[in-house]
Structure formats: C-alpha cells, structure tokens
Amino acid sequence: MRIAIVHSFYSSDQPSGENTVVESQSAALRRAGHEVRLVARHTDVESKKPLYKARALLSAANIAGPEPEAALDEFQPDVVHTHNLFPNWGTRWLDKWGGKTVSTLHNYRTICASGILWRDGHECTECVTGSSIRAIHHRCYRDSTIASVPLAWATRSHGSEAPTLSKSRSLIVLNAKALETYRALLPTADLNLIPNFAEPTPAVTPTESDEWIYVGRLVPEKGLSWLLEHWPRDRRLVIVGAGELERDVAQAADREPRRFRFRGRLTPEETRQAIANAKGLLLPSLWAEGIPTVALEALQCGTPVLVSDRCASARELTAGGAGLIFSLDAGPDNLSNAISAIDADQGIRARASLAYRDRYSEAAWVSRVENVYTRIMSQTLAAGDPSQ
C-alpha cells in the first residue's frame, strides 16, 4: 500500500509521545513492506516564521491554514493516516481526501480545548455536555482567554463541526474510555480501538534494584505533586523528565535523597535502561490519560506498571497481571499495599513481557491497522475515488 502520514510535530521544548509514535509507526509500516511518505510540519521550524501565532490561531480554529494537498496529489496514496494536525495544518484538504483518511485521536482535542478533559485538578466535560464557550470562560488553553477562543470555536457543537471527526473515513482511539466517549458523540462513526505499540529496541539487561521509577512530563495533570506527597518513606523513587514542576521535584530530591532521586531528562537509551532496572513504573495520572508510550516501553522491558484509577487505560495496561491499579482517593496505604504486592509477585515481570507481546508489540499493531487500511481501500473503490 501507499500510505501518507500527516502530522504536525510538537515543539521539542515540550517533548510529546505523539511525535515518537508517528516516527515509530512510520518505520513499522515500512518494515511491513508498505510505501510510506511522512507529510509533516514542525513547530520548531514554523514558530520562527513571521506572524506564526496569528496563523496558528486560524489553523487551530479550522478556519485556514497550510494544506498537505500538493504532497498528497503528487504521492497519490491509497490511504492517508493523520495524527496531530494542531496547530500547523489546516483541515480543508479533508474535503477531498477524507474518504481515504483514517485519523488517530491521541487525545480529546477535537472536543476539548485543553485536549485532556481535565481542569483545575478534576475531570471536566462541560464543553462535551454543554457549550464550548465554557473553554473561554475557564481559559482552558494555556490559561489564556484569547488563545482559548479559536479552540472553543473548533470544538463547538460537541465536536460535530470538527473536520477530523466528520470527514475522516475511519477513526482510531487508544483505549476503552476514549471509545466510549467518542461513541456517545459519534454513534455512526467507524471507530476502532487500536492501542499504540512500543518500538522494538535492542534488549537491555536489568540491573537488580529496589528503586521504582516515574518517567514523563513534570506537569500537574500527570500527578507529580500527588506522588511527591504520598510516596512511601521507606521506598526510593527515581524521577525522569522535565517540565514546570521540575523545581519542586529537585527540591524534594535534595530534602529527602533516600526517598527521591531526580535524574532530569535522559536519552532514550538511558531511559529504557532505567525503566528495565526498576521494580515498577508509576503512572499517577490525574486525568483520563490514553496509552502512555512509556508504559508500553516498561512492559516490553518486563517492568510491571502501577497505574492510577483515573488513567483511562489502567485496565488495559494491567490486564493479565501485568501490573496493578491504585486509587488516588484511598490514601497512601493503598499505594503502599500495591507496591508491596508487586514486590512480592515473582511472576509479574514475565506477565508484563507477555502483555507487551500479545497486545502492544509492533506485529500486533501492524495487523490491526492493516485491517483498517484494507477496509478503507475497499470502501473507496466501491464509492469511487474521491481524491481523483
């Protein structure tokens, strides 16, 4: 198949798992024998151009913006796979190419200005159940009224005006929570539950350690402040990442070096080795997070995951005994008990590896997404090629 992948890469100042996913999936499709062209724009490049903020606002509102149409016309793909169009791609091209398009919904950007259905420390669905004007009132995007306006417009009418949702032939979601949310809004849409995979890497040899690990952005919605407060005093947690809570994490590590160790941002190779060494990976998300790539990397290493009950993929990630779920509202004893249970389970690392192989490996993902691509091609042929 000829597959075009359209993506707007997030800034390197704010590392995103989506960027990694797009590169990994492109490489996986090439290894599977497909001809793949990545049609991309990069915020690092675009943001240096004149009037970038104004252009990005128009793109975010689905009013105007750069279109990948010329590249698609030249390549003539059988299938177009979009990931993130925000904020560097327009959406008018979907009028022509939507019939050949499958869009992966990595977050809730099409129905929520913040993209995560989370605000001020709690889940928020005001724009889904009511009017998106609430996003302006709450300044949901970057705590700015002005910046929230185009996203409130783009998510109006519960996402029914979002071209990604209304014009794509097929949609991919990453977990059961997202499937339920979008199914309620789009009862006739072709929705497919296909979790991401962790890219295969050279095997790492774990070094026996009693340390646990957190890897990710150091931001409030990831649960870092909760973790710093509730982490057991008789255990040590390694924290890897960067973000707005970096100072809080560094100060905690300075005050209690036996409880916390802060390693900042590591290379991918260093990160994978640190995950493999750990007793388990912590995912203390406060919001309904999808399938964090770092969790899949942990399972690939045979490192069990300990996931908060608010993470949308908690059940999927821990299915088959690959980890445990803990409650953010049940107090520190609940977390401590879950840690002790994983420590005492001698077979859990083997089950984590098995979960990766069966559900989150490259082979599993390729098989599932090829089924979607084949269906799109069949439907396109039956309806007549809308891109010609």
N, C-alpha and C positions, 0 to 999 in steps of 0.2 A: 504494500500500500504506500501511497504518497501521503504523508501526514505533515501538515503545517501546525506548528505550536506557536500560539500568540501569547505573549506575556509582557507585562510591564515590571521590570525588576525594581524592587525596593532599594532605597539608599543603603550603601554599605555602612553608614553610621548607625543604622538600625537593622542589624542582621535579621533576616527572615528565613524561616524554614521553607517558605514557599519558593524562594529562589533556588534553594538546594533541591527541592522536589522537582522543579521544572528541569533542571540540568540532569538529574538522575533519571527521570522518566524519558527524556530525550535520548539519553545514552542507552537505556534499556530497550527502547523501540528499535534503535539502530542495530543493537546486538541481536534482536529478534528477526532481522532481515528487512526491516521497513526503510523506506527513503524518508528522512525526516529533515525538515527545514525549520529552524527556530527563528521566528519573526519577532524581534524584541526591541524594546526601548528601555533605557537605563536612566533612572532618576539621577544618578551621579553625573551623567552627561547632560541630560535635559535641564536640570536645575541651574546650570551655568549659563543658559541661553537667556537673551533679553525677554522680559515680560513672562517669565516662566510661571509665576504664581497666578497671573490672570488666565493664562492658557490652561493651567492645571485645574482651576476652578470651573472653567467651561467644560472641560473633559469630565470632571467629577459629576457635573450636573447632567451629563449625557446630552449636552446642547451642541457642542462642537469639539473637535479635537483631531489629532493626526489619525489617519486611517491606514491599515495594512493592506488595503485593497490592491495596490500595484504589485506588491510582492506575491500576493495570492494569485492574481491574474497571471503572473509570469510562471509561477510554480505549478498551478493547476492541481492542487491536492485532491485526493479522494475524500479526505476528512480534515477538518480544522478543529484543533483542540485548544480552547482558551483556558487560561488560568486566571491571572490577575490583569485586568485592563486599567485599573485605577493607579495613578491619575494621568497616565501618559498616552493612553489610546482612546480614541473616540469609539462610538458604537454604531454609526450609520452604516458601516460596511456589513453589519449583520442583516440588513435588508436584502442583500444579495447572497451572502454566504451562510446565513443562519440555517438553511436546510441541510448543510453539510457539517454543522458545528455541534460539538459536544463541549460543554463548559463545566469545569470542576469548580465547585463552590467551596473554597477553602475556609471561608468564614461567612458572616451574615451581612456583608457589605451591601448587598442588593436590597436588604430590608431594614438595615440599621445603620445609622450614620457613623457610629463608633466601630461597627463591624463585629461586635462581640456580644451583643445583647446583655450588657453589664454596665452598671453605672453606680458610682458612689458606694461601692462595696457590696452591691447586691444585683441579682438578675433584674433586668429591665426589658419589658416588652411593650412599652407604651406606644411606640410607633407601629408595632405589629397589630395591636388590638385597637388602637385609636388613630390619631393623626400624627404624621411625621413632623408637624410643626413643633412637637414637643422636643425634638432634637435641637431646634434653635433655642428654645426656652432653657434647656439644660446645657447648652453649649457642648454638645456631645463630641464634636470633632476638635481635638487639640484645645479644649476649653476655650473655644473662640466662637462668638456669635456669628461673625461674618463667615468664617471658614465652614461653619455648620450649615449655612444656607443652601449651597449647591447640593450637599448630600441629603438634606431634608427634601429638596426637590426631586432628587434622583430616586429616593425611597418612598415617594408619595404613593398613596393608594395601596399600601401594604406590598409594595414591590411590583404591582401589576403593570407599571409603566417602565420597569427596568428591562431594556432590550436583551440583556444577558438571559433573563428568565423567560421572556415572552417570545424570543425569536430563535433561540437555540433549539436544535432538533432534540437534543438529549442533555440531561444534567447529571453530574456525578456529585454525590455527597460522601463524606468521610466517616460518618458514624450514625448510629440509630437515632440519636437526638436530633441531628440535622435533618434526617429523613422524615421524622415525624413533623418537624417544624415546617419544612417546605411542602410536605404532602398536604398539610392542612390549608396552605395558601394556594397550592397548585395541584388540585385534585386530578387533573387530566394530563399532567406533565409526565414525560418519560424520565423518571428518577431512578438512579442506580446507586446502590451502596457499594463503593469500592474504596477501601482504605488505601492510603499510600504504603510504600514499602521503604525499607532501609536499604540503601545501595550496598551491594556486597563489597567487602573490603578484605584485604589480607588478614588472616586470623591473628588475633592477639593472644598472648599467653598471660592470663591473670596472675597478678602477684597477690598472694593472700593478704587481706587487710580487714580490719574491723570497722573501717570507715564507710559511711554512707555518702551519697552524692546528690547534689542538685545541679542541673545544667540547664541554662536558659537565660532569657532576658530578665534583668533585675528590675521588675516593674510591679506595681501593686496588685494587678489582676492575676499575676502568677502565684500570689500567696506568700511572697517572701517575708513580709512583715509578720504574718501569722507564724511562719516557720521559725523566724528568729525568736519569737516569744515562747513558742510551745515545744521547741526541740528538746528532747530529754537531756538532762545534765550529765548523765553517765554515758553518753554516746558522742561520737565526733562526726560532724557533717562537713564535707568538702563542698564549697560553693564555687561554681564555674560560670562565668558570664559577665555581662556589662549592662549598664542601664542606670536609670535615675535613682535607684536605691543603692547604688554602689558604695556611697559613703556610709550608709547605715550598716551594710554588710561588713565593710572593712573595719568599722569601729567595733562591731560585735566580735570579730575575729581577734582584734587587739585586746579587748577586755577579757575574753574567755577562749584563749588559744586551745585549751583542751576540749572545747565544745565545738568550735568552728574553725575552719581553715579556708581562707579566701584565696583562690588562685587566679581570679580575673579571667580574661579571655585567653583561651588556649587554641593551638592549631587543631584541625580536625583529627590528626593522628594522636596528638596528646590527649584530646578529649575522649576519643574512643578507648585509649588505654586506661584512662582514669575511670571510665564507666565500667570497663571489664574488671578492674581491681576492686570495685566497691561491693559491699554486701547487698546493696539495693539502690535503686534510683527513686528519688522523691519527686512526685508531681502534685504539689499542694494547690492546684489551680482554684481560684475563687469563682471563675466563670465557666460556662459550658464549653470548654476547650475541645477542639476536634481530636485529631490523632497527632500528637506532637512527634515530630521526627525523632527526637532524642529518645522517646520511649521505645520506638522500633529498633533503634540502634542498641539500646540496652538489651532487648530481647535477643537480638542477633548475637550479642556477646554472652548470652546466658545469664544476664543480670536481671533479677526479678524487679518488678515495679510496684511501688506503693503509691496509690493514686487516691486523690480526694474524691469524695462522693459527689462533688459538683462538676467534675470533669465529664463531659458528655460521652467520652469513650472509655470510661472507667470499667464498665462491664466487659467490653470487648478486649481491652488490654489485659485484664486479669483472668479471662476465661481459661478454663482448663488448668487452673492452679499456677498460672504464670506470675502471679503476684496477689496483692490484697488491696482492698478498698478501706480507707479510714474516713471517719466523719469529722468534718471541721467543727461541728457544733457539739460534739460529745466530750470535748475536753482533752487535755494532754494524755490522760491514761489510755484513751482509745488509740492514739498514735503509738504510744509506748508498747501496748499489747500487740499491735500489728507488727511492729519492728521485732519484738521477741519471737512472734510466731514464725516470721520469715527466717530469723536467725536459727531457729530450731529445726527447720524443714530441710533435710538433707537432699531431697529430690527436687527442690524448686528450681534450681538452675537448669536441670535437664528439661523440665517442663517449659521454662521460659524459651529455651532454644527450639523446642518443638513448636511452640506457638508462633515463633518467627517463621519457621519453615513452612508451616501449613497455611498461615494467614497473612503474613507480612513480608514474604520473600518476593524477589523480583519476578520469579516464574509465576507466582500466584497472581500478581498484579497484571502482568502482561496477558495472561489467559483471560482475565475478566475484562480488561479494557478492549482487547481484540474482539470480543463478542459484541461490545457496544459499537465499535467501528464497523464491523460487518453488517450489523443491523442498519446503521445509518446509510451505508452504501446501498443496501437493498432497497431501503425506503426512497433514497434519492433516485435510483434507477426507475422505480415504479412510478414516481411522481414526475419524472423528467428533471434534468439537471438545472436547478435554479441559478447556478453560477455562470451559465453559458450565455 
